[in-house]
Amino acid sequence: MKKRVAVIHTSFVSVDALKELFKEIIPSVKMINIVDDSLLPEVLENGGLTEGVIRRVCAYAVEAQDMGVDLILNQCSSVGEAVDVARKMLKIPYLKIDEPMAEEAVKIGGNISVVATVPTTLCPSVRLIEDTAYRMGKRVKIKKCLVEGAFDALTKEGNKDKHNDMVLEVIEKETQSADVIVLAQGSMIVLLPLLKDIKVPVLTSPKLGVMRIKEMLNL
């Protein structure tokens, strides 16, 4: 029987890119998308997770399980810590898209620069890397880099080029001191084609996340 994965998004920005990765890496898997574009604005307005956001993330996860999916993928790092609550309600795996990326960053180690365009993503992403490093018995130094205005350029103005230029400028600056650069949000996958000439490893969560799904489903 065909495996099914539910993906919970907070924006439509990443849907098409993830569809392409599913086709490339796990073409036999049926992808079911659940999008609630009210989640991220609520997190941004409140400077972090609210009870309402946590409840909705949990409700979507339980609903996905009731649909009979084999695994759930959380696409948005800003609501990632709500997954820790939802996992306690589930019998199926619920993967945070940035967990495999955090592990890879810690393996590379040393100085890690975390680049984000949404302020509410930075702290959860840094905490995830810190927790991962502790679990793996590694020491790392993490620098937070917020690219202010870039997310609005992408989502409100629809100006992908402006978003990319703003983020690339920060990435290029961080190559001078970082051993590895982590792009904290799944929406930053739009930068992938532009990263070929960057001198240090630049990690994005979507591809590593989908590759982890392949492992977890034994495909």
N, C-alpha and C positions, 0 to 999 in steps of 0.2 A: 504494500500500500504506500502511496506517495506521502512523504513527510510534509508536515505543514508547520510553518513558523509565523507567529504573529509579531509584527513590529509596531511598537507604540511610539508615535512621533508627537512632537510639540509644534511642528512646522511642516509645511509642504515642501520646503526647500530641499530636503534630503531624500524625498521619496523616489524620484527618478534615478538618482545616483545609486541608491541602494538596490533598486530593481536591476540595474545593470550589473552590479556586483553579484547579486544572486544568480543572474543568468550566466555570468562568467565562472563563478566558483562552485555554486551548488544548483545547477540548472534543473535538477530533478525535484527540487523543493518548491512547494507552493507557498508564495509569500502573501500574507494577509495584512493589510495596513490599517491601523487604527490611528487617526489623526485628531488631536484636540488642540487647536491653536489658541485656546484660552489659557492653557497651563503656563506657558512661558511668560506671557504678559503679567499674570498674577504673581509669579515668582519675582519678576523684575520690579513690580510695584511694591512688593513687600520686603525686598532685599533677601529673599530666601524662601524656603518651602513654607507653605501654610497647611493647616489641617485639611482644607478643602482640596488642595493639590494632592496631598498624600492619599486622601480618600478616593479621588478620581483615578489616580495611578493604580491603586489597589483594585478598584472596581473593574477597570479595563483588563487587568491581569486575570482576575477571577473569571470575567466574561470570556476571555480568550481561552482559558483552560476549559470552560464549559463548552466551547466550540469544538474541542477535541484536538487542539494543536499540540505538537510535540515539544515545542520550546517557544519562549517569548524573548524578544530582543527589545531592550530599552534604548532608544536612539538618542535621547537628550541628556547630556551630562548635568544640566541644571536641576533635573528631577531625579538624578541617579540615586540619591540617598533615600528616596521614597521606595526604591526597589527593595532595600533591606527590610522594610516593613512588609511589603507585598509578598516577599519570598516565604514568610512564615505562614501564609495562607494557602500556599500552592503545593501541589504534588509533582509539578513539572519544573524543569530548569527555567530560570529567569536571568538572562545574561545582560549585564551592563555593557554597552557597546565599547566603552573605553577601558574595560578591565584588561583585555589582552594587550592593549597599547601601554598601559601602566607597567605591566610585567616586562614588556620589551624595553621600555625606557630604563627600568631599574637594572635589567641585564646589561645594557650598555653602560649605565652608571655614571658616576662623576657628577658633573654640573649639568643639571636638567633645566632648560627654560620652557615654561608652560605659557603658550600664547593663546589668548582668548579674545573674543570680541564682545562677549556678554559678561558683565561683572559677576553675576551669580554663578557662573560656571567655574571661575578661577579657584575659589576656595574648595569646593567639592572635588575638583580635579587634583588639586595639590594634596588634599587629605587622602584621596585614593592612592596616589603615588607614595605618599608617606606610609600608609598602612601596608601597601604592597612591599615596599622596601623592608619594613619591619618583619613582615611575614617571611621574606626571602633572606633575612639576615644580612642586608646590604645597607651601606651608608651612602646617602646621596645629598647633594645640595640643590635646592629648588629655587628658581627665580620666577616670580610672577610677572607677566607682561600683558597688560590690557590695551587693546587697540580700540580706543574710544571712537565711536562714530561709524566704524566699519560695518557693524551688524545692521544699523539703520540704513546704510547705503545699499546693502544687499536686499533687505526685506521690505523697507518702506519706499525707497527710491527705485528699487529694481535695477540698481547699477552695479552689476557684478564686477566690471572692470575697476571701478573706484574701490570697491571692497578689496579686491585682489591686490591692487597697488598699495593700499594702506597696510595690509597684513604682510606683504612681501618685504616692505621697507623694514618692518620690525624683525622679521625672520633673518634678513641679511645682516642686520645689526647684531643679532644674537649669535650668529655664527662665529663672531670674534672671541666669544668666551664660553659658549656651551659645547658640551660633548654630544648632546642630543637635544632636539627641539620637539616638543609635544604640542600639537594643535588640538586644543581642548574640546572643540565642538565638532559634532558630525557634519554640521552645515559647512564647515571649512574644507570639505572634500572637493569643493569647486576649485581649489587651488592646486590639486594634484598635478595637472599637466604642466604647471609652472615651476615645479620644484626640482626638475632634473639637474640643474646646474648648481644647486645649493651644496656647499662643501661638507656639511655635517649631516647625519641622519635626521630627517624630518618625519615624524610619525603622525599618521592620521588614524582615527579610530575605525572608520567603516570597513576597510578591507581586512584589517586584522580581526575585527569582530566577526565578519562573515566567515573568515577562515576558521575561527574558533567554533562557529556553529557547525561547520563541516566535521570537525573533530568530535564534537559533542554528540552529533547524530550518527557517527560512525559511517560516514559516506565516503 
